[in-house]
Amino acid sequence: MTDTRSDFHPGVGGEISTEEIKQWLKSNKLRCTSARIAVLKLMARSQFPLSHAEIADELMPGGFDKSTIFRSLQELSKKRLIRKIDLGDQVRRYELALPAGENGSEEFENNHSHFMCTSCNKVLCLGNPPLKELLSQNVTIYKIQEVLLKGICSECR
């Protein structure tokens, strides 16, 4: 996309126009289907990663079926417009991914940490904590790939 924007960041929960999504799809050589547009709009609004079931629950009332949504997720993931997240609970989740190099480094935008409630399984994006600086005092680290914190959320306590 020629007009890079910070609200493509997973977890921001910002609105994005249909025209912006169409441009993003076209620039990644994908057809602008209504399912892909709906999935990306939903993910742009979301404050947290979503499972296929959660996405389907939101989009099926709009006339989309589960298999169409699944194929859209696979294609968007293949083109790296969304990221698949596996948090070890047998549920694959998806979140919007920023185009490489937007708002600084790709590492900051796309490799951020998550919190998972062990009671309700809700997953929240936490941003990028300064773990690299903390750990680098004792260990040489080239790149932190993933940070997952598990515990009980405030709603379940």
N, C-alpha and C positions, 0 to 999 in steps of 0.2 A: 504494500500500500504506500502510495507516495506521501500521504499525510499521516505520519506516525503520531499516535496519541497515547497519553499516559493511561487513559481509562480502559485500555485493553488488558490492564494488569489483573490477574486473578485475585479475587477477594475485594476489589474496589467497589463492586456493586453499582457501577455507573450505567447510564443509558447509552446506547449506541444506535445511530440511525440505520435504517435499512440500506440507504445508499452507501454508507461507510462499509457495511458488511459486504455488500455486493462488490465494491471496489477491492476489498480484502480478498474475497473469494476469487475474483478475476485475476488479481495479481499473483495468485497462487495456482492459476490454471485449473480452477474448479468451476463447474457450472453453478449458477445461482438458483438452486432449487429452494422451494418454500420450506422444506424440512431443514436444510442446512442453515438457512437464514433464521428460522425459529430457534434452532438449537443454539446458535451463536448469540442471539439476542438474550435468551434465557441465561446462558452462561455469563454474559457480560453483566447482567443484573445480580447474579448470585454472589453472596458473601462467602461462599464455601464450595468446595468440590461437590459435584453431584454424581450419583450413581445412575446407571441406565434406567432403573426403575423410577427414581425420582424425576428424571427428565421426562420419561414416558407419562407419568402421572400428571405432569404439568401440561404436556403437549397433546395427549390423546383427545382431550375435549375439543381441541382445535381441528380434529380430523386426521391426525397422524397416527399410524399404527406402530407397534413396537419394533417390527422388523425394519421399517423405513428409518426410524430413529436410530436403531443400532447401526445400520449401514452408513448413515450420516456421521455418527460418532467415529466409525472406523476410518472413513475417508478423511475427516477433519484431523484425526489423530495421525494418520499416515502422512499428511501434508504438514504436520506439526503446528496446526492452528490451535489445537487443544492438546493437553497432556493427559495421559493415562496415569493414574496414581494407584498403587497397590500398597495398602497400609497393613497388610498381614492379616486381615479379617475376612478374606475370601470375597470381598466386595470391590470390584473395580470402579473407581471414581474418575471423573473427568473435570478438568478446569481449563479455562481459557489460557492460552500461552501468548506472550508478547512476541512480536517480530524481533529477531535477533538484533541486539545493539540499541534497543529503544530505552530511553531513560538510564543511560549508563551501560552497565555490563549485562550480558545475557544471564550470567550466573545469578545476579541479584534478582532479576525479574522472574526467572523461571525456576530457580532452585531455592524456593523459600521454605520455611518450616511450617509444620502443621501440628495442631492439637487434636487428639481424638479422645472423646469421652468413652470410658470403658463401660459405662452404664447404658447410655442411649445410642452410642456409636456415632454421634454427631461429630463432624470434622470441620475444624476452623482453620483458615489460613492465618498465620502469625506474622508474616513478613520475614525479613532476613536478620536474625539476631547476630550480634558481633561475635559468634562462636569462633570464627577463624582467628581473631585477635586474642581471645582468651586461651584457646588451645595452643596457639603457635608459640607461647612462652615455653612450653615443655616439649612439643612435638612439631616436627616439620610437616606442614600440610600443604599439599598442592591445590586441592579443590575439595570442598564439602559438597557431596552429592545430594544428601537428604537428611533432614532432622525431623523426627517425629516425637512429640511429647504425648504421653498418655496419662490420663487421670480422670477425675470426676468434674464435670462442668458445673457451673453455678445453678443451673436448672435442676440437676439431679441430686444435689447435695442434701 
